[in-house]
Amino acid sequence: MKRRKTHARAAKVRLYDLYQQSVQEPEADFRMIDRVFRQHFGRPARLLREDFCGTALMACRWVARHRENRAWAIDLDPRPLAWGRAHNLTALRPDQAARVKLIDASLFGAYGRLYLSGPEAQIDAAREAAVRALGNVQGKEATKGSGH
């Protein structure tokens, strides 16, 4: 029984490592991002938002490239995020790791989740503005049998 658990744990760790090796090539992506962003904006990109980031490898490599680079790594599955935190984020220097924000965007319930990031005062102001805006939404009341 112990042997089976050990193999399962090893396979799980290897899964994300293999994923990174077979699917991701951050340096190639960075070359394209650098070229296109500079073409359109005349300056280097400094903030990367990596949606469906999996293990956040790209976000971690992004912040390691330049001291001003920051990254948001967002995923719906907490398992690869946790692996990325344990293996990729911890491989960074503390000043680099501080510039990566790992975001678990798991959806719960019928309405999902709203994620706000920033200083507490800004989050409070954004929340109040969102509540006010939602309070002003007008619509048609659902009728019985309408599926709503």
NUMARLO-327554 format. One record per residue: residue number from 1; residue in one letter; x, y, z of N, C-alpha, C, O in turn. Coordinates in steps of 0.1 Angstrom, whole numbers, plus 2048, in hexadecimal, padded with zeros to 3 digits. Layout:
BEGIN
pos, code, npx, npy, npz, capx, capy, capz, cpx, cpy, cpz, opx, opy, opz
NUM, a, X, Y, Z, X, Y, Z, X, Y, Z, X, Y, Z
...
END
This chain:
BEGIN
pos, code, npx, npy, npz, capx, capy, capz, cpx, cpy, cpz, opx, opy, opz
1, m, 808, 7F4, 800, 800, 800, 800, 809, 80D, 800, 806, 816, 7F9
2, k, 813, 80D, 808, 81C, 819, 809, 822, 81B, 7FB, 824, 827, 7F7
3, r, 826, 811, 7F4, 82D, 812, 7E7, 823, 819, 7DD, 827, 821, 7D5
4, r, 816, 815, 7DD, 80C, 81B, 7D4, 80B, 82A, 7D6, 80A, 832, 7CD
5, k, 80A, 82E, 7E3, 809, 83C, 7E6, 815, 844, 7E2, 814, 84F, 7DD
6, t, 821, 83E, 7E3, 82E, 845, 7DF, 82E, 847, 7D0, 831, 851, 7CB
7, h, 829, 83D, 7C8, 829, 83E, 7BA, 81E, 848, 7B6, 821, 850, 7AC
8, a, 813, 848, 7BC, 809, 852, 7B9, 80E, 860, 7BB, 80B, 869, 7B3
9, r, 815, 863, 7C6, 81A, 870, 7CA, 825, 874, 7C0, 825, 87F, 7BB
10, a, 82E, 86A, 7BC, 838, 86D, 7B2, 832, 870, 7A5, 837, 879, 79E
11, a, 828, 869, 7A1, 822, 86C, 794, 81B, 879, 794, 81B, 880, 789
12, k, 815, 87D, 79F, 80F, 88A, 79F, 819, 896, 79E, 817, 89F, 797
13, v, 824, 895, 7A5, 82F, 89F, 7A4, 834, 89F, 796, 836, 8AA, 790
14, r, 837, 893, 790, 83C, 892, 783, 833, 898, 778, 837, 89E, 76E
15, l, 826, 897, 77A, 81C, 89C, 771, 81E, 8AB, 76E, 81E, 8AE, 762
16, y, 81F, 8B3, 778, 821, 8C1, 775, 82F, 8C5, 770, 830, 8CE, 768
17, d, 839, 8BD, 774, 846, 8BF, 76E, 846, 8BC, 75F, 84B, 8C3, 757
18, l, 83F, 8B1, 75C, 83E, 8AD, 74E, 836, 8B7, 746, 839, 8BA, 73A
19, y, 82B, 8BC, 74C, 823, 8C6, 745, 82C, 8D2, 742, 82B, 8D7, 736
20, q, 834, 8D7, 74B, 83C, 8E2, 748, 846, 8E0, 73D, 848, 8E8, 734
21, q, 84C, 8D4, 73D, 856, 8D0, 733, 850, 8CE, 725, 856, 8D2, 71B
22, s, 844, 8C9, 724, 83E, 8C6, 717, 835, 8D1, 711, 834, 8D2, 705
23, v, 830, 8DA, 71A, 826, 8E3, 715, 82B, 8F2, 715, 828, 8FA, 70C
24, q, 834, 8F5, 71E, 838, 903, 720, 846, 906, 71B, 84F, 8FE, 71D
25, e, 848, 911, 715, 855, 916, 711, 854, 925, 713, 853, 92D, 709
26, p, 855, 92A, 71F, 854, 938, 723, 85D, 941, 71B, 858, 94C, 717
27, e, 869, 93E, 718, 872, 947, 711, 86D, 94A, 703, 86E, 956, 6FF
28, a, 867, 940, 6FC, 862, 943, 6EF, 856, 94C, 6F0, 854, 955, 6E8
29, d, 84D, 94A, 6FA, 842, 953, 6FC, 847, 961, 700, 841, 96B, 6FB
30, f, 851, 962, 708, 856, 970, 70C, 85B, 977, 700, 85A, 983, 6FF
31, r, 862, 970, 6F6, 867, 977, 6EB, 85C, 97D, 6E2, 85D, 989, 6DE
32, m, 851, 976, 6E1, 845, 97B, 6DA, 83F, 986, 6E1, 83B, 990, 6DB
33, i, 83D, 985, 6EE, 837, 98F, 6F7, 83F, 99C, 6F6, 83A, 9A7, 6F4
34, d, 84C, 99B, 6F7, 855, 9A6, 6F6, 854, 9AE, 6E9, 852, 9BA, 6E9
35, r, 854, 9A6, 6DE, 853, 9AC, 6D1, 846, 9B3, 6CF, 845, 9BF, 6CB
36, v, 83B, 9AC, 6D1, 82D, 9B2, 6CF, 82A, 9BD, 6D8, 825, 9C7, 6D3
37, f, 82D, 9BC, 6E5, 82A, 9C7, 6EE, 832, 9D3, 6EB, 82C, 9DE, 6EB
38, r, 83F, 9D2, 6E8, 847, 9DD, 6E4, 842, 9E4, 6D7, 842, 9F0, 6D6
39, q, 83E, 9DC, 6CE, 838, 9E1, 6C1, 82C, 9EA, 6C4, 82B, 9F4, 6BE
40, h, 823, 9E5, 6CC, 817, 9EC, 6CF, 818, 9F7, 6D9, 811, A01, 6D7
41, f, 820, 9F6, 6E2, 821, A00, 6ED, 82E, A07, 6EE, 82F, A11, 6F6
42, g, 838, A03, 6E7, 845, A0A, 6E7, 84D, A09, 6F4, 856, A11, 6F6
43, r, 84A, 9FF, 6FC, 851, 9FD, 708, 850, 9EE, 70C, 848, 9E7, 706
44, p, 858, 9EA, 715, 858, 9DB, 719, 84C, 9D9, 722, 847, 9E1, 72A
45, a, 846, 9CD, 721, 83C, 9C8, 72A, 842, 9C6, 737, 84D, 9C0, 738
46, r, 83A, 9C9, 742, 83F, 9C6, 74F, 835, 9BE, 758, 839, 9B9, 762
47, l, 829, 9BD, 754, 81F, 9B6, 75B, 81A, 9AA, 752, 815, 9AD, 747
48, l, 81A, 99E, 757, 815, 993, 750, 809, 98D, 757, 80A, 98A, 763
49, r, 7FE, 98B, 750, 7F3, 984, 756, 7F2, 977, 74F, 7EF, 976, 743
50, e, 7F5, 96C, 756, 7F5, 95F, 751, 7E8, 957, 755, 7E8, 952, 760
51, d, 7DE, 958, 74C, 7D2, 950, 74F, 7D4, 942, 74C, 7DC, 93E, 743
52, f, 7CD, 939, 754, 7CE, 92B, 753, 7DD, 927, 754, 7E2, 920, 74B
53, c, 7E3, 92C, 75E, 7F2, 92B, 760, 7F7, 91E, 763, 803, 91B, 762
54, g, 7EE, 915, 768, 7F3, 908, 76D, 7FD, 909, 778, 7F9, 90D, 783
55, t, 809, 906, 775, 814, 907, 77F, 81B, 914, 781, 824, 916, 789
56, a, 816, 91E, 77A, 81B, 92C, 77A, 82A, 92D, 776, 831, 936, 77B
57, l, 82F, 924, 76E, 83C, 924, 76A, 83F, 931, 762, 84A, 937, 764
58, m, 837, 935, 759, 839, 941, 751, 83A, 94D, 75A, 842, 956, 758
59, a, 831, 94E, 763, 830, 95A, 76C, 83D, 95B, 774, 843, 965, 776
60, c, 842, 94F, 779, 84E, 94F, 781, 85A, 953, 778, 863, 95A, 77D
61, r, 85B, 94E, 76C, 866, 951, 763, 865, 960, 75F, 870, 966, 75D
62, w, 859, 965, 75E, 857, 973, 75A, 85E, 97D, 764, 865, 986, 760
63, v, 85B, 97A, 771, 860, 983, 77B, 86F, 982, 77D, 876, 98B, 781
64, a, 875, 976, 77A, 883, 974, 77B, 88B, 97B, 770, 897, 97D, 771
65, r, 884, 97F, 765, 88A, 985, 759, 88F, 994, 75C, 899, 998, 757
66, h, 887, 99B, 764, 88A, 9A9, 766, 884, 9AD, 774, 87A, 9A9, 778
67, r, 88B, 9B6, 77B, 888, 9BA, 788, 87B, 9C2, 789, 875, 9C3, 794
68, e, 876, 9C7, 77E, 869, 9CF, 77E, 85D, 9C6, 77A, 852, 9CA, 77A
69, n, 860, 9BA, 775, 855, 9B1, 770, 84D, 9AC, 77C, 852, 9A8, 786
70, r, 840, 9AC, 77A, 836, 9A6, 783, 82D, 99D, 77C, 82C, 99E, 76F
71, a, 827, 993, 783, 81E, 989, 77C, 813, 985, 785, 814, 984, 791
72, w, 807, 984, 77E, 7FB, 97E, 784, 7FA, 970, 77E, 7F9, 96F, 771
73, a, 7F9, 966, 785, 7F8, 958, 780, 7EA, 953, 785, 7E8, 951, 791
74, i, 7E1, 951, 77C, 7D3, 94E, 780, 7CF, 940, 77A, 7D2, 93D, 76F
75, d, 7C9, 938, 783, 7C5, 92B, 77E, 7B8, 927, 786, 7B6, 92B, 791
76, l, 7B0, 91E, 780, 7A4, 919, 786, 7A6, 90D, 78F, 79D, 909, 797
77, d, 7B2, 906, 78D, 7B4, 8FA, 794, 7BF, 8FD, 79F, 7CB, 900, 79B
78, p, 7BC, 8FB, 7AB, 7C6, 8FE, 7B6, 7D2, 8F4, 7B6, 7DC, 8F7, 7BC
79, r, 7D0, 8E8, 7B1, 7DB, 8DE, 7B2, 7E7, 8E2, 7AA, 7F2, 8E2, 7B0
80, p, 7E7, 8E6, 79D, 7F3, 8EA, 797, 7F9, 8F7, 79C, 805, 8F9, 79D
81, l, 7F0, 900, 7A1, 7F4, 90C, 7A8, 7FD, 909, 7B4, 807, 90F, 7B6
82, a, 7F8, 8FF, 7BC, 7FF, 8FB, 7C8, 80D, 8F5, 7C4, 817, 8F8, 7CB
83, w, 80D, 8ED, 7BA, 81A, 8E7, 7B5, 823, 8F2, 7B0, 82F, 8F2, 7B4
84, g, 81E, 8FC, 7A9, 826, 907, 7A4, 82B, 910, 7B0, 836, 914, 7AF
85, r, 823, 911, 7BA, 828, 919, 7C6, 833, 912, 7CC, 83D, 918, 7D0
86, a, 832, 904, 7CD, 83C, 8FC, 7D4, 849, 8FB, 7CC, 854, 8F9, 7D2
87, h, 848, 8FB, 7BF, 854, 8F8, 7B6, 859, 904, 7AE, 865, 905, 7AD
88, n, 850, 90C, 7A9, 855, 917, 7A1, 856, 924, 7A9, 860, 92B, 7A7
89, l, 84D, 927, 7B1, 84E, 934, 7B9, 859, 933, 7C3, 860, 93D, 7C5
90, t, 85B, 928, 7C9, 866, 927, 7D3, 873, 926, 7CD, 87D, 928, 7D4
91, a, 874, 924, 7C0, 881, 924, 7B9, 886, 933, 7B6, 891, 935, 7B3
92, l, 87D, 93C, 7B8, 880, 94A, 7B6, 887, 950, 7C2, 885, 94B, 7CE
93, r, 88E, 95B, 7C0, 893, 963, 7CC, 886, 96A, 7D3, 87C, 96C, 7CC
94, p, 887, 96D, 7DF, 87C, 973, 7E6, 876, 980, 7DF, 86A, 981, 7DF
95, d, 87F, 988, 7DA, 87A, 995, 7D4, 873, 991, 7C7, 86A, 998, 7C3
96, q, 877, 986, 7C0, 870, 982, 7B4, 863, 97C, 7B7, 858, 97F, 7B1
97, a, 863, 973, 7C1, 856, 96C, 7C5, 84C, 976, 7C9, 840, 974, 7C8
98, a, 850, 981, 7CF, 847, 98B, 7D4, 83F, 992, 7C9, 835, 999, 7CB
99, r, 845, 991, 7BD, 83F, 998, 7B1, 836, 98E, 7A9, 831, 992, 79E
100, v, 833, 982, 7AE, 82A, 979, 7A8, 81E, 977, 7B1, 81F, 975, 7BD
101, k, 812, 979, 7AB, 806, 977, 7B3, 7FF, 96B, 7AD, 7FA, 96B, 7A2
102, l, 7FE, 960, 7B5, 7F7, 954, 7B1, 7E8, 956, 7B5, 7E5, 959, 7C0
103, i, 7DF, 954, 7AB, 7D1, 956, 7AE, 7C9, 949, 7AA, 7C9, 945, 79F
104, d, 7C3, 944, 7B5, 7BA, 938, 7B3, 7AC, 93E, 7B0, 7A5, 944, 7B8
105, a, 7A8, 93C, 7A3, 79C, 942, 79E, 791, 937, 79D, 789, 937, 794
106, s, 792, 92D, 7A6, 787, 922, 7A7, 77A, 929, 7A7, 778, 932, 7AF
107, l, 770, 924, 7A0, 763, 929, 7A0, 75A, 921, 7A9, 75A, 915, 7A8
108, f, 752, 928, 7B1, 749, 921, 7BA, 73B, 927, 7B8, 73A, 933, 7B6
109, g, 731, 91F, 7B9, 723, 924, 7B9, 71F, 928, 7AA, 727, 926, 7A1
110, a, 714, 92E, 7A9, 70E, 931, 79C, 714, 93E, 797, 714, 940, 78B
111, y, 71B, 946, 79F, 71F, 953, 79B, 72E, 954, 79A, 733, 95F, 796
112, g, 736, 94A, 79E, 744, 94B, 79D, 74A, 954, 7A8, 744, 955, 7B3
113, r, 755, 959, 7A6, 75C, 961, 7B0, 762, 96E, 7A9, 767, 96D, 79E
114, l, 762, 979, 7B0, 768, 985, 7AB, 775, 986, 7B3, 775, 986, 7C0
115, y, 780, 988, 7AC, 78D, 989, 7B3, 792, 998, 7B2, 793, 99D, 7A7
116, l, 795, 99E, 7BD, 79A, 9AC, 7BE, 7A8, 9AB, 7C4, 7AA, 9A4, 7CD
117, s, 7B1, 9B3, 7BE, 7BE, 9B3, 7C3, 7C3, 9C1, 7C4, 7C0, 9CA, 7BB
118, g, 7CB, 9C4, 7CE, 7D0, 9D1, 7D0, 7D0, 9D5, 7DF, 7CD, 9CD, 7E7
119, p, 7D3, 9E2, 7E2, 7D3, 9E7, 7EF, 7C5, 9E6, 7F5, 7BB, 9E7, 7EE
120, e, 7C4, 9E4, 802, 7B6, 9E1, 808, 7AD, 9ED, 806, 7A1, 9EA, 803
121, a, 7B1, 9F9, 806, 7A8, A05, 803, 7A3, A04, 7F5, 797, A07, 7F3
122, q, 7AB, A00, 7EC, 7A6, 9FF, 7DE, 79C, 9F4, 7DC, 792, 9F5, 7D5
123, i, 79F, 9E9, 7E3, 795, 9DD, 7E2, 788, 9E1, 7E8, 77E, 9DE, 7E3
124, d, 788, 9E8, 7F4, 77C, 9ED, 7FA, 774, 9F6, 7F1, 768, 9F5, 7F0
125, a, 77B, 9FF, 7EB, 775, A09, 7E2, 76F, A02, 7D5, 764, A05, 7D1
126, a, 776, 9F8, 7D0, 771, 9F0, 7C4, 765, 9E8, 7C8, 75C, 9E7, 7C0
127, r, 765, 9E2, 7D4, 75A, 9DA, 7D8, 74E, 9E3, 7DA, 743, 9DF, 7D5
128, e, 74F, 9EE, 7E0, 744, 9F8, 7E1, 73E, 9FC, 7D4, 732, 9FD, 7D2
129, a, 747, 9FF, 7CA, 743, A03, 7BD, 73C, 9F8, 7B6, 732, 9FA, 7AF
130, a, 740, 9EB, 7B8, 73A, 9E0, 7B1, 72C, 9DD, 7B7, 723, 9DB, 7B0
131, v, 72B, 9DE, 7C4, 71E, 9DC, 7CB, 714, 9E7, 7C6, 708, 9E4, 7C3
132, r, 719, 9F4, 7C5, 710, 9FF, 7C0, 70C, 9FC, 7B2, 700, 9FD, 7AF
133, a, 715, 9F8, 7AA, 712, 9F5, 79C, 708, 9EA, 79A, 6FF, 9EB, 792
134, l, 70A, 9DF, 7A2, 700, 9D4, 7A1, 6F3, 9D8, 7A6, 6E9, 9D3, 7A2
135, g, 6F2, 9E1, 7B0, 6E6, 9E6, 7B5, 6DE, 9EE, 7AB, 6D2, 9EF, 7AC
136, n, 6E5, 9F3, 7A1, 6DE, 9FB, 797, 6DA, 9F3, 78B, 6D4, 9F9, 781
137, v, 6DD, 9E6, 78A, 6DA, 9DE, 77F, 6CB, 9DC, 77F, 6C5, 9D8, 789
138, q, 6C5, 9DE, 773, 6B7, 9DC, 772, 6B5, 9D1, 768, 6BC, 9CF, 75E
139, g, 6AB, 9C9, 76A, 6A8, 9BD, 762, 69A, 9B8, 764, 692, 9BE, 76B
140, k, 698, 9AE, 75D, 68B, 9A7, 75E, 68B, 99D, 769, 694, 995, 769
141, e, 681, 99C, 771, 680, 992, 77B, 67E, 985, 775, 677, 984, 76B
142, a, 684, 97A, 77A, 682, 96D, 775, 674, 968, 778, 66F, 96B, 782
143, t, 66F, 961, 76E, 661, 95C, 770, 662, 94D, 773, 66C, 947, 76F
144, k, 659, 948, 779, 659, 939, 77C, 659, 931, 76F, 651, 934, 766
145, g, 662, 928, 76F, 663, 91F, 763, 66C, 925, 758, 66D, 91F, 74E
146, s, 672, 931, 75A, 67A, 937, 750, 688, 931, 750, 690, 935, 747
147, g, 68C, 929, 75A, 699, 924, 75B, 6A3, 92D, 762, 6AF, 929, 763
148, h, 69F, 938, 768, 6A7, 941, 76F, 6A4, 941, 77D, 6AB, 949, 785
END
